[in-house]
Amino acid sequence: MLTKRQLLVLKEIIRLFTESGQPVGSKTLMQELPVHVSSATIRNDMTALEDAGLITKTHSSSGRVPSTQGYRYYLDHLVEPVRVSRHDLATIKQELGQRYSKMDEIVAQSAQILSNLTSYTAISLGPEVNNIKLTGFRLVPLGNHQVMAILVTNNGNVENQVFTVPPSISSDELEKAIRIVNDQLVGLPLVQVAQRLRTDVPSMLMQYLTSPDGFLDIFGNVLKSAASERFYVGGRLNLMDYLGDSDIHELKKIMSLIDADHGDLTELLGGPIRQTPVQVRLGPELKPIDLANLSLITASYDVGGHGTGMIALLGPTQMPYSKMIGLLDVFREELAKRLTDYYANFDQ
């Protein structure tokens, strides 16, 4: 069992190391601690913390730095979120308060705002697509057997892609197929639309198309894009500011993960979104890869019937956690308010 004074020493070592990046010695602690104790007493407390595995001694000085275990103990028992400054709160409200034509624009901008405020790498994920419904589908002829497929959803998003139509499908057949989609599928959640594409829709199309495969490929691809989870990353290059030359391998790992399949990024963020408070995971706790010198702060945000999204900060292990946790907690509330206001325009 650690004493209250030893816990106070641990907390102060983490604060000082976070601010300066330099190992913390007993003389510095004697000046900074809110209680008056001798240098010898502080050294004894530091020895106890070192024996407990919460701090370690560096080779270059007699000072100590927090260990991963020390950070974990601090985050679980000692951290106290700091209130967001008026300036930062005003910046968040102003940036999120701009006019946006699509929900994705708000979510994407939120990652950039968070990155600018912290100088870390920010990741944002929009609300789940479970409740997003199809409101319309059409094909616009472009010539040379090419069409632009346009799919519209009830959250205001418009997904469009260009496809080449098989020569065997006539324009009349396409119009009939489009009519079936709009008559039978509009108003359904995208998840149900995808399910019906695999069951009864092909047989309906067979009444008008010799082979429905070409049309189903077009509609299925644009539907998949509309229903996919969208991750947005702000401040990718900020990683280079706190990973040195010796961490190039780690930098390559995280860059490739961010740019790779979204399944890996979902796993990094902790799997399927759940309504949870702000959480911090340290390097060895991160999956699918161990990012030894990094930590990840995640927070969910709730947009009522429109689902739950997530925002996250990826930064060095020596982040000022009290400040970052307080900031992320406020940020998710403001983002949820902004998205709720946005959706209200479509709910009316």
MARRO-958321 format. One line per 3 residues: their letters; for each residue x negated, y negated, z negated of N, C-alpha, C, CB. Coordinates in steps of 0.05 Angstrom, whole numbers, plus 5000, padded with zeros to 4 digits. Last residue first. Glycine has a CB too. Layout:
// residues N
A = X:Y:Z:X:Y:Z:X:Y:Z:X:Y:Z | ...;
***
This chain:
// residues 348
QDF = 5753:4662:5785:5778:4646:5785:5795:4654:5810:5772:4616:5785 | 5707:4688:5792:5727:4702:5777:5754:4687:5778:5719:4704:5748 | 5673:4655:5818:5683:4677:5834:5705:4692:5819:5661:4696:5841;
NAY = 5659:4618:5779:5669:4608:5805:5682:4630:5822:5646:4595:5820 | 5637:4649:5739:5664:4638:5735:5676:4628:5761:5663:4616:5714 | 5585:4660:5754:5606:4681:5760:5634:4669:5757:5602:4705:5742;
YDT = 5561:4613:5734:5560:4619:5762:5583:4638:5770:5533:4631:5770 | 5569:4618:5679:5581:4595:5693:5582:4601:5723:5565:4570:5688 | 5538:4664:5671:5566:4665:5665:5581:4642:5679:5571:4663:5634;
LRK = 5488:4643:5684:5499:4664:5701:5529:4667:5696:5485:4691:5698 | 5481:4608:5641:5480:4598:5669:5493:4618:5688:5451:4592:5677 | 5483:4642:5596:5503:4620:5599:5504:4611:5628:5496:4596:5581;
ALE = 5438:4674:5607:5464:4686:5606:5486:4665:5609:5468:4701:5579 | 5398:4635:5602:5402:4648:5627:5429:4661:5628:5380:4669:5632 | 5403:4622:5547:5408:4601:5567:5413:4613:5595:5384:4581:5569;
ERF = 5388:4671:5524:5414:4659:5519:5422:4638:5540:5415:4646:5491 | 5336:4677:5542:5356:4697:5551:5385:4686:5546:5352:4723:5537 | 5311:4634:5516:5313:4635:5545:5334:4654:5555:5286:4643:5557;
VDL = 5312:4648:5462:5328:4625:5472:5332:4626:5502:5314:4598:5464 | 5277:4692:5465:5304:4695:5453:5322:4672:5462:5302:4695:5422 | 5231:4671:5485:5245:4691:5501:5274:4694:5491:5231:4718:5501;
LGI = 5214:4638:5443:5220:4627:5469:5238:4646:5485:5194:4621:5484 | 5205:4674:5401:5225:4653:5398:5233:4641:5424:5214:4631:5380 | 5164:4704:5425:5189:4717:5418:5211:4696:5414:5186:4734:5392;
MKS = 5124:4665:5430:5135:4677:5454:5162:4691:5448:5115:4698:5465 | 5112:4651:5376:5122:4630:5395:5136:4643:5419:5099:4613:5405 | 5095:4700:5356:5117:4685:5343:5129:4664:5361:5107:4672:5317;
YPM = 5052:4715:5390:5078:4729:5390:5101:4714:5378:5075:4756:5376 | 5008:4692:5428:5021:4681:5404:5049:4691:5402:5021:4649:5405 | 4971:4750:5451:4991:4730:5455:5000:4717:5428:5016:4742:5470;
QTP = 4930:4788:5454:4928:4767:5434:4947:4744:5440:4900:4757:5432 | 4940:4820:5498:4947:4831:5472:4947:4808:5451:4928:4853:5463 | 4965:4779:5552:4943:4792:5537:4954:4801:5510:4920:4773:5533;
GLL = 5029:4796:5585:5006:4779:5579:4985:4794:5562:5015:4754:5564 | 5091:4791:5611:5067:4809:5611:5043:4791:5606:5065:4825:5637 | 5157:4786:5593:5132:4772:5595:5109:4792:5592:5129:4750:5573;
AIM = 5224:4791:5620:5200:4802:5607:5176:4784:5611:5194:4831:5617 | 5294:4803:5621:5271:4786:5627:5248:4796:5610:5277:4755:5620 | 5352:4835:5648:5328:4835:5631:5308:4814:5640:5315:4863:5630;
GTG = 5424:4843:5643:5399:4841:5658:5376:4840:5638:5398:4815:5675 | 5488:4873:5647:5465:4865:5630:5440:4864:5647:5462:4884:5606 | 5554:4853:5672:5531:4871:5667:5509:4858:5649:5519:4878:5693;
HGG = 5600:4826:5677:5583:4828:5701:5557:4843:5695:5577:4800:5710 | 5628:4820:5631:5637:4841:5649:5619:4844:5673:5665:4836:5657 | 5572:4789:5601:5599:4799:5598:5606:4822:5616:5619:4776:5603;
VDY = 5518:4786:5609:5535:4768:5624:5564:4779:5624:5525:4765:5654 | 5463:4788:5566:5489:4799:5572:5506:4778:5586:5503:4809:5546 | 5395:4807:5569:5415:4786:5567:5441:4797:5578:5406:4760:5583;
SAT = 5337:4834:5535:5361:4837:5552:5378:4812:5549:5377:4863:5545 | 5268:4827:5536:5293:4819:5523:5315:4823:5543:5292:4789:5513 | 5199:4843:5522:5223:4846:5538:5248:4837:5522:5227:4875:5548;
ILS = 5131:4836:5529:5154:4828:5512:5178:4829:5530:5150:4799:5500 | 5073:4874:5530:5097:4867:5545:5119:4860:5525:5106:4890:5564 | 5002:4867:5535:5026:4874:5520:5050:4863:5536:5025:4863:5491;
LNA = 4935:4893:5550:4959:4877:5556:4982:4885:5537:4968:4881:5585 | 4892:4926:5550:4888:4898:5540:4912:4880:5544:4864:4886:5553 | 4910:4976:5570:4898:4974:5544:4898:4945:5533:4871:4985:5544;
LDI = 4959:5003:5597:4946:4977:5602:4934:4967:5576:4967:4956:5614 | 4973:5063:5622:4963:5051:5598:4948:5025:5605:4944:5071:5582 | 5033:5071:5661:5004:5070:5659:4996:5056:5633:4992:5055:5684;
PKL = 5088:5070:5663:5075:5096:5667:5045:5095:5666:5083:5107:5694 | 5086:5051:5594:5087:5072:5614:5095:5059:5640:5107:5094:5605 | 5055:5028:5534:5067:5022:5560:5065:5047:5578:5053:4998:5573;
EPG = 5027:5035:5488:5055:5043:5487:5069:5039:5514:5069:5026:5466 | 4976:5015:5496:4979:5044:5495:5008:5053:5495:4965:5055:5471 | 4993:4955:5496:4981:4971:5517:4985:5001:5517:4953:4966:5517;
LRV = 5057:4946:5461:5028:4941:5465:5017:4962:5485:5013:4943:5438 | 5119:4915:5466:5104:4940:5467:5075:4934:5475:5117:4959:5488 | 5171:4883:5433:5143:4881:5442:5131:4908:5443:5127:4862:5424;
QVP = 5237:4856:5444:5219:4878:5436:5191:4873:5448:5231:4905:5446 | 5296:4823:5425:5269:4821:5437:5251:4843:5426:5257:4792:5431 | 5350:4872:5422:5337:4847:5415:5310:4845:5429:5333:4845:5384;
TQR = 5390:4900:5476:5371:4903:5454:5360:4875:5447:5348:4922:5461 | 5428:4935:5515:5429:4910:5501:5413:4913:5475:5459:4903:5494 | 5387:4966:5565:5405:4968:5542:5405:4941:5528:5395:4990:5523;
IPG = 5369:4989:5629:5374:4966:5612:5394:4973:5589:5384:4943:5628 | 5325:5046:5634:5351:5033:5639:5356:5011:5619:5374:5054:5638 | 5256:5031:5619:5277:5048:5629:5303:5032:5633:5282:5070:5609;
GLL = 5216:4994:5605:5229:5010:5584:5252:5027:5593:5237:4992:5563 | 5187:4969:5643:5204:4953:5627:5219:4968:5605:5224:4939:5645 | 5163:5013:5667:5146:4995:5652:5163:4977:5633:5131:4977:5671;
ETL = 5207:5035:5693:5195:5050:5671:5177:5032:5654:5178:5074:5682 | 5215:4996:5732:5236:5002:5713:5225:5017:5688:5258:5019:5726 | 5168:5003:5760:5172:4978:5745:5194:4981:5725:5179:4955:5765;
DGH = 5176:5053:5782:5153:5049:5764:5157:5024:5747:5127:5047:5779 | 5220:5043:5814:5223:5062:5793:5200:5059:5773:5222:5090:5804 | 5205:5009:5855:5218:4997:5832:5222:5017:5809:5244:4986:5840;
DAD = 5140:5021:5882:5168:5029:5879:5180:5018:5853:5170:5060:5880 | 5096:4964:5875:5103:4991:5884:5133:4996:5881:5087:5012:5868 | 5079:4916:5855:5086:4916:5883:5097:4943:5893:5062:4908:5900;
ILS = 5068:4930:5802:5087:4909:5808:5097:4910:5836:5076:4881:5802 | 5027:4968:5811:5052:4976:5799:5074:4955:5804:5048:4979:5768 | 4986:4937:5832:4998:4958:5849:5024:4967:5837:4979:4982:5851;
MIK = 4976:4905:5787:4984:4893:5812:4998:4913:5830:4961:4880:5827 | 4959:4942:5749:4984:4928:5745:4994:4915:5770:4980:4907:5723 | 4911:4962:5774:4933:4980:5766:4959:4965:5763:4926:4994:5740;
KLE = 4880:4916:5780:4889:4931:5804:4912:4949:5797:4866:4947:5816 | 4871:4906:5726:4885:4886:5742:4896:4899:5768:4866:4863:5750 | 4840:4949:5711:4866:4946:5699:4883:4926:5715:4864:4936:5670;
HID = 4794:4939:5741:4809:4964:5746:4838:4962:5735:4794:4987:5733 | 4777:4891:5719:4786:4891:5747:4803:4916:5752:4762:4890:5765 | 4756:4879:5670:4784:4890:5670:4795:4892:5699:4802:4872:5653;
SDG = 4709:4854:5673:4708:4882:5663:4736:4895:5665:4697:4883:5635 | 4723:4803:5687:4711:4820:5707:4711:4850:5699:4682:4811:5713 | 4785:4794:5648:4758:4788:5658:4748:4807:5679:4739:4787:5635;
LYD = 4847:4769:5644:4833:4795:5649:4807:4788:5662:4850:4814:5667 | 4869:4719:5643:4862:4732:5617:4852:4760:5620:4886:4731:5599 | 4876:4703:5695:4866:4683:5675:4858:4696:5649:4887:4662:5669;
MLN = 4900:4741:5725:4871:4738:5728:4859:4719:5708:4865:4727:5757 | 4954:4735:5714:4939:4759:5703:4909:4755:5704:4947:4784:5717 | 4971:4695:5746:4964:4688:5718:4949:4711:5704:4988:4681:5702;
LRG = 4988:4715:5793:4960:4709:5792:4951:4701:5763:4953:4687:5811 | 5044:4720:5784:5027:4744:5787:4998:4738:5782:5031:4756:5815 | 5086:4683:5771:5059:4680:5760:5043:4705:5761:5062:4672:5731;
GVY = 5144:4724:5771:5133:4697:5772:5105:4697:5759:5151:4677:5758 | 5184:4770:5804:5159:4766:5788:5149:4738:5792:5137:4787:5796 | 5244:4806:5803:5230:4782:5812:5206:4777:5793:5249:4757:5813;
FRE = 5281:4860:5826:5261:4850:5807:5247:4826:5819:5240:4872:5800 | 5342:4886:5836:5324:4866:5846:5306:4855:5823:5339:4843:5859 | 5370:4948:5854:5361:4930:5832:5340:4911:5843:5350:4946:5808;
SAA = 5416:4953:5909:5390:4959:5896:5384:4939:5874:5368:4959:5917 | 5461:4941:5938:5465:4953:5912:5439:4958:5896:5479:4979:5915 | 5442:4920:5985:5459:4903:5968:5461:4914:5940:5487:4900:5981;
SKL = 5415:4964:6006:5400:4940:6000:5416:4922:5981:5393:4925:6026 | 5458:4999:6014:5436:5006:5995:5420:4982:5987:5418:5027:6008 | 5486:4971:6054:5498:4975:6027:5477:4982:6007:5519:4998:6029;
VNG = 5452:4975:6096:5457:4948:6085:5470:4950:6058:5474:4931:6105 | 5453:5031:6102:5428:5017:6097:5432:4990:6085:5411:5014:6122 | 5507:5043:6114:5494:5054:6090:5469:5040:6082:5487:5083:6095;
FID = 5516:5017:6162:5530:5008:6139:5517:5018:6113:5559:5018:6140 | 5479:5046:6195:5479:5017:6193:5492:5008:6167:5493:5004:6217 | 5495:5099:6188:5468:5091:6182:5466:5061:6177:5449:5100:6204;
LFG = 5548:5097:6207:5543:5103:6178:5515:5095:6170:5548:5132:6173 | 5538:5089:6261:5551:5068:6246:5546:5072:6216:5581:5068:6252 | 5513:5139:6273:5499:5113:6279:5511:5091:6263:5501:5106:6308;
DPS = 5551:5178:6258:5525:5176:6245:5512:5149:6249:5507:5198:6254 | 5599:5190:6282:5598:5167:6264:5571:5161:6252:5618:5170:6242 | 5612:5205:6347:5593:5212:6326:5590:5187:6308:5565:5221:6337;
TLY = 5658:5184:6369:5650:5211:6376:5630:5222:6356:5637:5212:6404 | 5704:5149:6330:5677:5151:6340:5670:5180:6346:5657:5139:6319 | 5756:5155:6311:5751:5133:6331:5723:5135:6343:5754:5106:6317;
QML = 5758:5196:6276:5782:5191:6293:5776:5171:6315:5805:5181:6275 | 5713:5193:6247:5713:5213:6268:5737:5209:6286:5713:5241:6257 | 5724:5160:6205:5711:5148:6228:5711:5167:6252:5682:5142:6222;
MSP = 5746:5196:6169:5762:5174:6180:5750:5163:6205:5765:5152:6159 | 5701:5227:6158:5724:5240:6172:5743:5219:6183:5739:5259:6153 | 5668:5189:6130:5660:5201:6156:5683:5214:6171:5638:5222:6151;
VDT = 5700:5179:6082:5697:5159:6104:5688:5171:6130:5678:5137:6095 | 5699:5220:6043:5722:5218:6062:5718:5198:6085:5746:5211:6047 | 5637:5223:6026:5660:5242:6024:5680:5238:6047:5674:5239:5997;
RLR = 5598:5186:6028:5589:5214:6030:5612:5233:6030:5572:5220:6006 | 5626:5140:6023:5611:5143:6048:5601:5172:6051:5586:5124:6049 | 5643:5144:5971:5662:5150:5992:5649:5153:6019:5683:5128:5993;
QAV = 5595:5127:5945:5606:5154:5941:5625:5162:5963:5620:5156:5913 | 5591:5074:5960:5570:5093:5968:5580:5122:5965:5545:5089:5950 | 5637:5055:5935:5635:5053:5964:5614:5073:5974:5627:5024:5972;
QVL = 5624:5062:5881:5646:5078:5893:5645:5078:5923:5673:5068:5883 | 5583:5023:5878:5577:5051:5871:5599:5070:5883:5576:5055:5840 | 5609:4976:5889:5590:4987:5909:5583:5016:5903:5565:4970:5909;
PLG = 5680:4977:5874:5652:4974:5866:5633:4987:5886:5647:4985:5838 | 5728:4954:5924:5716:4975:5908:5688:4968:5898:5716:5002:5924 | 5742:4914:5958:5753:4913:5931:5742:4935:5913:5783:4916:5933;
VLQ = 5741:4952:6017:5739:4925:6005:5754:4926:5978:5751:4904:6024 | 5753:5003:6038:5732:5000:6018:5730:4973:6005:5706:5006:6032 | 5794:5004:6077:5792:5025:6057:5773:5020:6034:5784:5050:6071;
DNV = 5791:4958:6109:5817:4967:6099:5814:4986:6076:5833:4981:6122 | 5736:4955:6121:5749:4932:6107:5776:4940:6096:5752:4909:6126 | 5727:5004:6147:5712:4997:6123:5726:4975:6107:5684:4986:6132;
IRI = 5764:5000:6190:5767:5021:6170:5752:5014:6144:5756:5048:6181 | 5741:4958:6218:5768:4955:6207:5773:4976:6185:5789:4957:6229 | 5694:4981:6235:5693:4958:6216:5719:4954:6203:5684:4932:6231;
AKE = 5715:5017:6271:5700:5027:6248:5698:5005:6227:5672:5036:6256 | 5736:4983:6310:5754:5001:6295:5740:5012:6270:5762:5025:6313 | 5689:4959:6328:5710:4942:6316:5729:4960:6299:5726:4927:6337;
LED = 5662:5003:6350:5651:4989:6327:5672:4972:6312:5628:4971:6335 | 5695:5014:6394:5692:5034:6373:5681:5021:6347:5674:5057:6382 | 5686:4968:6424:5713:4974:6414:5712:4994:6391:5731:4985:6437;
SSI = 5633:4973:6437:5641:4951:6420:5668:4956:6408:5640:4924:6435 | 5611:5043:6434:5621:5019:6447:5629:4997:6427:5645:5026:6465 | 5556:5083:6427:5577:5070:6412:5586:5044:6426:5569:5065:6382;
SPP = 5512:5099:6456:5536:5115:6458:5560:5103:6444:5530:5143:6447 | 5469:5067:6443:5484:5061:6467:5510:5076:6470:5467:5066:6492 | 5465:5051:6374:5462:5071:6395:5479:5065:6419:5470:5099:6384;
VTF = 5442:4986:6356:5465:5004:6358:5460:5025:6379:5491:4989:6363 | 5394:4964:6313:5399:4971:6341:5421:4992:6341:5373:4982:6355 | 5403:4911:6265:5401:4939:6272:5405:4942:6302:5422:4956:6258;
VQN = 5387:4866:6213:5391:4870:6242:5385:4900:6249:5371:4852:6258 | 5424:4848:6154:5402:4862:6167:5408:4865:6196:5396:4889:6154 | 5445:4815:6095:5446:4818:6124:5421:4831:6134:5451:4791:6138;
EVN = 5487:4801:6041:5465:4817:6050:5467:4820:6080:5465:4845:6036 | 5505:4752:5997:5509:4760:6025:5484:4775:6034:5514:4735:6044 | 5538:4743:5935:5514:4751:5950:5522:4759:5978:5499:4773:5936;
GNN = 5582:4733:5904:5573:4712:5922:5548:4719:5938:5566:4688:5906 | 5602:4774:5878:5586:4756:5862:5573:4734:5879:5564:4772:5847 | 5629:4807:5913:5645:4788:5897:5628:4770:5880:5664:4804:5880;
TVL = 5591:4809:5976:5601:4820:5950:5614:4799:5934:5578:4833:5934 | 5584:4826:6044:5589:4805:6024:5601:4818:5999:5609:4783:6035 | 5542:4841:6097:5558:4852:6075:5560:4831:6053:5546:4879:6065;
IAM = 5530:4844:6164:5533:4825:6142:5552:4838:6122:5544:4798:6152 | 5486:4862:6215:5505:4872:6196:5506:4853:6172:5498:4901:6187 | 5476:4842:6279:5470:4835:6251:5492:4845:6233:5466:4804:6248;
VQH = 5455:4885:6332:5476:4872:6317:5464:4863:6290:5501:4890:6313 | 5435:4902:6399:5428:4894:6371:5452:4880:6358:5403:4877:6370 | 5441:4912:6452:5449:4933:6434:5441:4927:6405:5436:4959:6442;
NGL = 5429:4862:6475:5410:4884:6478:5415:4906:6457:5381:4874:6476 | 5462:4819:6426:5453:4826:6453:5432:4848:6453:5441:4802:6466 | 5484:4812:6377:5461:4795:6384:5450:4799:6412:5438:4800:6364;
PVL = 5547:4813:6344:5530:4821:6367:5508:4801:6372:5548:4825:6392 | 5556:4824:6276:5554:4802:6296:5536:4811:6319:5543:4776:6282 | 5600:4859:6235:5577:4861:6253:5578:4838:6273:5576:4889:6267;
RFG = 5620:4858:6166:5624:4852:6194:5598:4856:6209:5634:4823:6198 | 5656:4862:6105:5635:4873:6122:5641:4866:6151:5631:4904:6118 | 5673:4844:6037:5675:4842:6066:5651:4853:6080:5679:4814:6074;
TLK = 5669:4856:5984:5690:4837:5992:5692:4834:6022:5686:4810:5979 | 5652:4904:5936:5651:4896:5965:5674:4878:5972:5651:4922:5983 | 5629:4886:5870:5649:4897:5889:5644:4887:5918:5677:4891:5880;
INN = 5592:4903:5813:5593:4887:5838:5611:4901:5858:5565:4882:5849 | 5585:4934:5769:5611:4921:5772:5613:4903:5797:5616:4904:5747 | 5533:4955:5775:5556:4974:5771:5583:4960:5776:5556:4985:5743;
VEP = 5487:4928:5777:5504:4926:5801:5529:4943:5798:5489:4935:5826 | 5465:4888:5722:5469:4913:5735:5489:4910:5758:5479:4934:5715 | 5433:4823:5732:5453:4841:5719:5457:4866:5735:5479:4826:5715;
GLS = 5362:4822:5752:5390:4812:5751:5408:4832:5737:5399:4807:5779 | 5302:4814:5719:5319:4833:5733:5348:4824:5729:5315:4862:5721 | 5237:4785:5719:5266:4783:5714:5281:4803:5731:5276:4754:5720;
IAT = 5175:4773:5690:5191:4791:5707:5220:4788:5699:5181:4821:5703 | 5116:4733:5688:5143:4738:5680:5158:4755:5700:5158:4711:5677 | 5053:4725:5663:5068:4737:5685:5096:4744:5675:5053:4762:5696;
YST = 5039:4661:5631:5037:4690:5634:5052:4699:5658:5048:4704:5608 | 5049:4609:5621:5024:4615:5636:5019:4645:5636:5001:4600:5623 | 5098:4592:5600:5080:4608:5584:5052:4612:5595:5092:4635:5579;
LNS = 5126:4562:5637:5127:4554:5609:5105:4568:5592:5154:4560:5597 | 5119:4589:5685:5108:4562:5682:5107:4554:5653:5125:4542:5698 | 5148:4636:5673:5119:4638:5678:5106:4610:5674:5114:4648:5706;
LIQ = 5199:4616:5669:5187:4629:5646:5157:4631:5649:5199:4657:5641 | 5207:4599:5722:5209:4580:5699:5194:4591:5675:5238:4574:5692 | 5203:4647:5750:5184:4625:5755:5183:4605:5732:5191:4611:5781;
ASQ = 5247:4675:5730:5220:4686:5727:5199:4665:5731:5215:4709:5748 | 5288:4642:5747:5284:4646:5718:5256:4657:5713:5305:4664:5706 | 5290:4647:5802:5279:4622:5790:5273:4625:5760:5298:4599:5795;
AVI = 5314:4697:5805:5287:4694:5815:5274:4669:5803:5287:4692:5846 | 5365:4685:5784:5348:4705:5770:5319:4702:5779:5358:4734:5777 | 5383:4647:5821:5380:4640:5792:5361:4659:5778:5408:4641:5778;
EDM = 5383:4677:5868:5366:4653:5866:5362:4645:5837:5378:4630:5882 | 5421:4715:5859:5393:4723:5860:5374:4700:5858:5388:4738:5886 | 5468:4686:5864:5460:4695:5837:5431:4702:5837:5477:4719:5829;
KSY = 5464:4629:5907:5466:4658:5903:5457:4665:5874:5449:4673:5924 | 5460:4575:5906:5481:4586:5923:5484:4616:5919:5475:4580:5952 | 5451:4528:5854:5442:4553:5867:5466:4564:5882:5432:4574:5846;
RQG = 5429:4468:5826:5450:4481:5843:5438:4506:5857:5461:4461:5864 | 5401:4471:5759:5401:4463:5787:5423:4478:5802:5374:4468:5800 | 5395:4490:5708:5419:4475:5714:5421:4465:5743:5421:4451:5696;
LEQ = 5347:4512:5700:5369:4531:5705:5394:4516:5713:5374:4547:5680 | 5319:4464:5691:5312:4481:5713:5334:4501:5720:5286:4496:5707 | 5344:4443:5644:5343:4427:5669:5338:4445:5693:5321:4406:5667;
KIT = 5338:4483:5606:5365:4475:5614:5364:4460:5640:5376:4456:5592 | 5281:4485:5604:5297:4509:5611:5324:4501:5621:5299:4528:5587 | 5269:4433:5586:5259:4443:5612:5275:4467:5622:5229:4451:5610;
ALD = 5292:4432:5536:5302:4414:5557:5294:4423:5584:5292:4385:5551 | 5260:4470:5511:5289:4475:5514:5301:4457:5536:5303:4471:5487 | 5211:4444:5512:5214:4469:5527:5243:4475:5531:5201:4492:5512;
HRS = 5223:4399:5480:5213:4396:5507:5218:4421:5524:5184:4388:5508 | 5236:4421:5431:5256:4406:5446:5249:4403:5475:5261:4379:5434 | 5209:4487:5422:5207:4458:5421:5229:4445:5438:5179:4449:5431;
VRV = 5238:4542:5387:5230:4530:5413:5229:4500:5410:5249:4539:5436 | 5213:4567:5326:5235:4553:5340:5223:4540:5365:5248:4532:5322 | 5181:4630:5322:5179:4601:5320:5201:4588:5337:5151:4590:5328;
PEV = 5191:4690:5287:5194:4674:5311:5194:4645:5305:5220:4682:5325 | 5144:4722:5250:5167:4704:5246:5170:4686:5270:5163:4687:5220 | 5117:4786:5234:5121:4764:5253:5147:4748:5247:5123:4775:5282;
LHD = 5114:4830:5199:5106:4803:5190:5113:4780:5209:5077:4803:5187 | 5129:4882:5217:5135:4874:5189:5131:4844:5183:5118:4889:5171 | 5119:4893:5271:5140:4908:5257:5148:4896:5231:5132:4936:5254;
LYY = 5076:4860:5283:5101:4857:5299:5125:4871:5285:5098:4868:5326 | 5037:4880:5247:5046:4852:5246:5073:4848:5260:5025:4834:5260 | 5031:4931:5266:5041:4927:5239:5052:4898:5236:5018:4932:5218;
RYG = 5010:4920:5317:5035:4935:5314:5048:4931:5286:5031:4965:5319 | 4962:4895:5305:4983:4880:5319:5010:4894:5315:4976:4877:5349 | 4937:4939:5281:4942:4915:5265:4964:4898:5278:4917:4898:5262;
QTS = 4932:4973:5324:4948:4982:5301:4956:4958:5283:4933:5003:5284 | 4896:4944:5353:4923:4949:5364:4942:4957:5342:4922:4971:5386 | 4864:4899:5306:4865:4923:5323:4893:4926:5335:4857:4948:5306;
PVR = 4840:4832:5303:4861:4851:5298:4857:4875:5316:4889:4838:5303 | 4771:4821:5281:4793:4817:5301:4815:4838:5295:4782:4819:5331 | 4724:4788:5239:4741:4810:5246:4762:4801:5266:4755:4821:5220;
GSS = 4653:4769:5235:4682:4765:5235:4697:4789:5243:4688:4742:5254 | 4600:4774:5240:4612:4787:5216:4642:4783:5215:4599:4776:5191 | 4587:4788:5310:4588:4771:5286:4599:4787:5263:4604:4746:5291;
SHT = 4584:4826:5351:4570:4800:5355:4570:4783:5330:4582:4785:5377 | 4615:4869:5343:4585:4873:5342:4571:4847:5341:4576:4889:5366 | 4671:4862:5298:4658:4860:5324:4628:4864:5321:4665:4834:5338;
KTI = 4713:4903:5261:4690:4885:5261:4677:4886:5288:4669:4893:5239 | 4785:4903:5259:4759:4915:5265:4738:4894:5265:4760:4930:5292 | 4846:4917:5224:4827:4899:5236:4801:4914:5241:4822:4874:5218;
LGA = 4873:4963:5209:4889:4940:5219:4871:4919:5231:4906:4929:5197 | 4854:5007:5183:4854:5008:5212:4869:4984:5225:4867:5033:5221 | 4845:5007:5130:4872:5015:5138:4875:5016:5168:4892:4996:5126;
DEL = 4795:4986:5128:4798:5014:5121:4825:5025:5130:4794:5018:5090 | 4808:4933:5140:4792:4949:5159:4794:4979:5153:4762:4940:5157 | 4835:4919:5095:4850:4919:5120:4835:4935:5141:4853:4890:5130;
ATM = 4793:4923:5058:4817:4940:5054:4833:4941:5081:4835:4929:5032 | 4760:4883:5078:4750:4911:5077:4774:4931:5075:4731:4915:5054 | 4791:4839:5068:4785:4846:5096:4775:4875:5098:4764:4827:5107;
DNR = 4790:4839:5012:4815:4843:5026:4811:4851:5055:4832:4817:5025 | 4735:4827:5005:4746:4853:4995:4773:4859:5009:4750:4851:4964 | 4733:4777:5027:4718:4798:5040:4728:4826:5030:4688:4795:5033;
ITA = 4765:4749:4991:4774:4752:5018:4760:4775:5032:4771:4725:5034 | 4731:4751:4947:4758:4764:4945:4769:4769:4973:4777:4747:4929 | 4689:4720:4966:4684:4749:4959:4710:4764:4958:4669:4751:4931;
SSV = 4711:4670:4971:4702:4684:4995:4698:4714:4990:4676:4671:5005 | 4769:4663:4927:4741:4661:4934:4734:4676:4960:4724:4673:4910 | 4830:4626:4941:4815:4650:4932:4786:4648:4941:4828:4676:4943;
HVP = 4889:4592:4943:4860:4588:4938:4848:4614:4926:4856:4565:4918 | 4933:4599:5000:4927:4603:4971:4896:4601:4967:4937:4632:4962 | 4936:4592:5054:4952:4574:5037:4948:4578:5007:4982:4577:5044;
LEQ = 4874:4595:5089:4895:4608:5074:4910:4588:5056:4883:4630:5057 | 4832:4564:5111:4858:4564:5124:4880:4577:5108:4856:4578:5150 | 4785:4571:5082:4794:4543:5088:4823:4543:5098:4776:4531:5108;
MLT = 4780:4625:5081:4781:4611:5055:4792:4583:5059:4753:4610:5042 | 4774:4637:5135:4799:4644:5121:4802:4629:5095:4799:4674:5116 | 4722:4620:5143:4744:4607:5158:4770:4612:5144:4745:4616:5187;
KSG = 4695:4656:5110:4693:4627:5105:4716:4612:5118:4666:4616:5114 | 4706:4706:5134:4717:4700:5107:4716:4670:5101:4701:4715:5086 | 4721:4700:5205:4705:4707:5182:4717:4698:5156:4677:4695:5185;
VPQ = 4746:4725:5265:4752:4708:5242:4736:4718:5218:4782:4709:5235 | 4726:4719:5334:4728:4734:5309:4731:4716:5285:4704:4753:5306 | 4765:4678:5378:4740:4683:5365:4745:4701:5340:4725:4657:5358;
GSE = 4811:4658:5400:4799:4680:5414:4772:4688:5402:4794:4672:5443 | 4842:4618:5376:4814:4612:5384:4801:4633:5402:4797:4608:5360 | 4895:4637:5368:4890:4609:5376:4862:4604:5387:4894:4591:5352;
TFL = 4888:4690:5354:4905:4683:5377:4899:4655:5387:4935:4686:5369 | 4857:4685:5308:4845:4698:5332:4862:4692:5357:4844:4728:5327 | 4894:4659:5274:4869:4646:5282:4857:4658:5306:4850:4647:5259;
RII = 4935:4699:5270:4941:4672:5280:4915:4658:5290:4953:4655:5257 | 4907:4743:5251:4920:4745:5277:4926:4717:5288:4946:4761:5275 | 4891:4723:5201:4870:4732:5221:4883:4733:5249:4859:4760:5213;
EKL = 4940:4715:5177:4923:4692:5183:4902:4699:5203:4911:4680:5158 | 4958:4767:5170:4974:4748:5186:4958:4725:5195:4998:4739:5169 | 4918:4787:5136:4922:4798:5162:4937:4779:5181:4938:4825:5160;
VLL = 4927:4754:5091:4901:4753:5105:4904:4764:5133:4879:4769:5089 | 4977:4772:5076:4974:4744:5084:4948:4740:5099:4974:4726:5059 | 4965:4824:5063:4983:4819:5085:4981:4790:5095:5013:4826:5078;
QRK = 4934:4812:5018:4922:4826:5041:4939:4822:5066:4918:4856:5035 | 4973:4790:4984:4951:4773:4994:4937:4786:5018:4930:4769:4971 | 5007:4833:4975:5018:4810:4989:4995:4792:5000:5035:4793:4970;
TLM = 4970:4895:4989:4981:4874:4971:4991:4851:4988:4959:4864:4952 | 4988:4957:5018:4974:4932:5019:4987:4912:5000:4973:4921:5048 | 4983:5024:5000:5000:5000:5000:4983:4975:5000:5019:5000:4976;
***
